[in-house]
């Protein structure tokens, strides 16, 4: 657990809040999750270069989908919601 907290601190880079890399929801350190760009199930590791900050719902929804494809899907959903 301590290693996850350390990695979150590194990714927050001294900022009090960050945004989910998918839905852009504001996140605090306590509710942010670590998201693997290349999922562990597909050979990705837990190095800093393979981790991003995301909210729990996006991280769970993405599962082991490709990072860029999921990000584009989320952007498209956001745009459609804003157009209504």
Secondary structure, DSSP 8 states (H G I E B T S, - for coil): -HHHHHHHHHHHTT-SEEE-TTT--EEETTT-EEEESS-GGGT---SGGGEEEE-HHHHHHHTTS-HHHHHHHHHHHHHHHHH-
